[in-house]
């Protein structure tokens, strides 16, 4: 390994003396992150459903429609999540907040 690569790798690793990042415990951020996660999950779920559908028909199909299908599926995922989704966001938010509380307890114990 050359010296520049070794130096880059060494600089990328966190210093053992660096303070641990403080958890925010922000419920609004946890809510937004959990909703985004559920939206992505639904989009992936729908993407597998749409993978076998041909792109021909009224709109003409072709490469253009194939190219923009993923954007359409992402919007479907966002829309479904906003209408209640699968209920995954509420569970994810609870776990994120629980994880933040554990981190906060560990930081204060140090």
Backbone torsions as a table, in degrees:
resi	resn	phi	psi	omega
1	UNK	NA	133.8	-179.2
2	UNK	-77.3	167.4	-173.2
3	UNK	-65.2	-37.9	-177.9
4	UNK	-68.5	-37.2	177.7
5	UNK	-68.0	-40.7	178.9
6	UNK	-64.7	-40.8	178.9
7	UNK	-65.2	-41.7	179.0
8	UNK	-62.1	-42.6	179.7
9	UNK	-66.2	-38.5	-179.5
10	UNK	-67.1	-38.5	-179.1
11	UNK	-72.2	-28.0	-178.2
12	UNK	-74.7	-22.6	-179.0
13	UNK	-81.6	139.6	-178.6
14	UNK	-68.2	147.1	178.0
15	UNK	-72.4	138.8	-179.9
16	UNK	-65.1	-21.5	179.5
17	UNK	-88.6	-7.0	-178.8
18	UNK	-67.4	139.6	179.8
19	UNK	-70.7	144.4	177.7
20	UNK	-66.8	143.5	179.1
21	UNK	-64.5	139.7	-179.3
22	UNK	-79.4	131.0	177.0
23	UNK	-70.4	144.4	-176.8
24	UNK	-84.7	-36.1	-177.4
25	UNK	66.9	22.1	-176.1
26	UNK	-83.4	112.8	-178.2
27	UNK	-65.7	-33.7	-179.9
28	UNK	-65.5	-41.1	178.5
29	UNK	-67.9	-39.8	178.0
30	UNK	-64.3	-38.4	178.5
31	UNK	-64.2	-46.1	179.9
32	UNK	-63.8	-42.6	-179.3
33	UNK	-65.8	-40.0	-179.0
34	UNK	-68.8	-36.0	177.7
35	UNK	-69.2	-38.7	177.4
36	UNK	-65.3	-40.6	177.8
37	UNK	-60.0	-46.1	-179.7
38	UNK	-64.4	-38.1	178.2
39	UNK	-61.4	-44.1	178.2
40	UNK	-65.3	-41.2	178.6
41	UNK	-60.2	-46.0	179.6
42	UNK	-64.4	-40.4	178.8
43	UNK	-61.7	-41.8	177.6
44	UNK	-64.7	-40.3	177.8
45	UNK	-61.2	-48.0	180.0
46	UNK	-68.6	-34.1	179.9
47	UNK	-58.5	-39.5	178.7
48	UNK	-70.2	-29.9	177.2
49	UNK	-70.7	-37.7	-177.9
50	UNK	-81.6	-11.0	-174.2
51	UNK	-63.7	-28.7	-178.5
52	UNK	-92.4	-0.2	-177.2
53	UNK	-89.3	130.1	178.8
54	UNK	-69.9	157.1	-177.6
55	UNK	-100.8	11.2	179.5
56	UNK	-89.1	166.8	179.3
57	UNK	138.1	-147.2	-176.2
58	UNK	-58.2	-42.0	-175.9
59	UNK	-80.5	-4.8	175.9
60	UNK	95.1	-18.8	177.3
61	UNK	65.1	-143.1	177.3
62	UNK	85.1	-171.8	-174.8
63	UNK	-67.5	-34.7	179.6
64	UNK	-62.4	-43.6	179.1
65	UNK	-68.2	-38.5	177.2
66	UNK	-61.3	-39.3	-176.5
67	UNK	-66.0	-36.9	-176.1
68	UNK	-95.9	-0.2	-179.5
69	UNK	-62.2	-40.2	-179.1
70	UNK	-62.4	-36.1	176.9
71	UNK	-65.5	-40.4	177.8
72	UNK	-63.3	-44.0	-179.7
73	UNK	-64.5	-38.5	176.7
74	UNK	-62.0	-41.2	178.3
75	UNK	-67.5	-36.8	174.6
76	UNK	-60.8	-42.6	179.3
77	UNK	-61.9	-44.3	177.8
78	UNK	-62.7	-43.2	-179.0
79	UNK	-64.0	-44.4	178.5
80	UNK	-63.9	-38.6	179.6
81	UNK	-65.7	-41.2	180.0
82	UNK	-65.6	-25.0	179.3
83	UNK	-92.1	12.3	177.1
84	UNK	120.4	-24.3	176.1
85	UNK	56.0	-143.6	-178.4
86	UNK	-101.5	-1.3	-176.9
87	UNK	86.0	9.3	-177.8
88	UNK	-74.4	-32.7	-175.4
89	UNK	-62.0	-40.3	-179.3
90	UNK	-63.3	-42.0	179.1
91	UNK	-68.5	-39.4	178.9
92	UNK	-65.3	-41.4	179.4
93	UNK	-61.6	-44.6	179.1
94	UNK	-60.4	-42.1	179.7
95	UNK	-68.5	-38.9	178.1
96	UNK	-63.0	-45.1	179.7
97	UNK	-65.4	-38.3	177.6
98	UNK	-63.7	-41.9	178.9
99	UNK	-63.9	-39.6	178.9
100	UNK	-66.1	-36.6	178.3
101	UNK	-66.2	-39.7	178.0
102	UNK	-64.5	-42.9	179.1
103	UNK	-63.8	-41.1	179.7
104	UNK	-63.4	-39.3	178.6
105	UNK	-66.3	-38.0	179.3
106	UNK	-68.3	-38.8	-179.5
107	UNK	-67.7	-42.2	-179.9
108	UNK	-71.5	-26.6	178.5
109	UNK	-72.3	-22.9	-179.2
110	UNK	-78.4	NA	NA
